[in-house]
Amino acid sequence: MYYHTVKEFRYAEFNVIVDWTYETCSVRDCFDETEEQFLEMERRLDAHLDTHYIARVRVMYDDVEMGSAHLGSCYAYDCSPEDDINNDGIGGYLEDMIEEAVDEARTEAVRMLDRLKADFLN
């Protein structure tokens, strides 16, 4: 699966990568909409006016992925996923995704440090 990188930045001691890929699930399987709304969503997707996508945040340390967060079935209405991510923060979810991935990375870093100490200092 190919991901399109939207932005990269530093967060404390980590590098954060925000990217997206096309969602493979049908909008009918992901949204609680009426049949008319589904038809319009499908028409707009087929016309490449909107994009149904998966957002991902990866937190890296020394080029090793230490944490991640995914949000499926994002719907960029009348804009690109890049605009949805940069301008709207995926409807406010992006900040939570970053915090979740950074928390996971910090937990993994401490766990890794404990394993390294046990393996190399004992």
N, C-alpha and C positions, 0 to 999 in steps of 0.2 A: 504494500500500500504506500503510495507516494504522498508525502505531506508537504504543504506549501508553507514556508517560514514567513511569518508576519513581522515578528520583532524579536530581538535578543537584547538583554540588558543584565546588569549586575544587580543582585539582591544580596546584601551582606557579603558572605564569602562565596556565594554561588553565582553561576551564570544561568539565566532563565531563557528558555526558548518557547515562544508561543507560535503554534502552527495549526494547520487545518488540513483535512482531506474530505473528499466527497462522501456523504452518507449513502450507504447502500440499501438501507431500509426504506420502504415506501412511506410517504407522508401519511398514508392511511393507517399504517401500523404504529405511528408515533404521536399523532395529534388527536385530540378529542374535538373534532370539527363536524359540521354537517356535510352531507354529500355534496351540496353546492359549493361549499368552501373547498372541499377536496378537489373538485373538478377545476376550480379556479387556480388553486395552488399547483396542481399538476400541469395546467396550461402554462402558467408562468414559469415553472421549472423547465418545461419543454422548450419554451421560447427564450430561455437563458436570461430571464429578467430577475429571477431569484435563485438562491443557492441553498440547498439542503446539505448541511455539513457536520462534521465532527471536529470539535475544538480540542486541542491538547496543549498542556503546559508540561515542559520537562525542566527539571532542575539538575544542573550538572556541576560536578566538582572535578577539576582536572580532567575534563572530557569524559567523565564517567557519569552516567545517569544515576542519580541518587534518589530521586522522587519524581512523581508525575501525577497528573490529574487529567481526566478526560470528561468531555461533555458531549454526548451524542444528540443527534436530531436538532441541531441549531438551524434556524431558518433565517437567512439574510434576505429580507424583503426589500426589493427595489435597490439593492446595493450589493457589493461584493462581500465575501467573508472578511476580507482585510478591513473594509470600512466598518463592518459590524463589530469586529474585534477592537479596532483602534478608536472608533467614535463612540460606540455604545457599550463597550466592554461586555459584549454578549448579554445584553439585557441586565447588566450588573453582576453576572456570575463570574467574570474573569478574575476579579480580586479574590474571591473565595477560592477559585481554582489555584491561584498563585500561592495563597496561604496554605492550602492543603498540601500542595506539592513541596513547598519549603519545609513544612512541619515533617513530612515524610522523609525528606532529605536529611534533616537534622537528626531524626531518630536513627536513620540508617548509618549516618556518619559516626554516631556514638556507638552503635552496635558493631560497626566495622572496627573502630578503634579498640573496643574491648576484645574482639577476636584477634586482632593483630598483637595486642599485648600478651594475650594468652598463648598465641602461637610462637612468638619471637622472644618474649622476655622470661618465659618459664622454662 
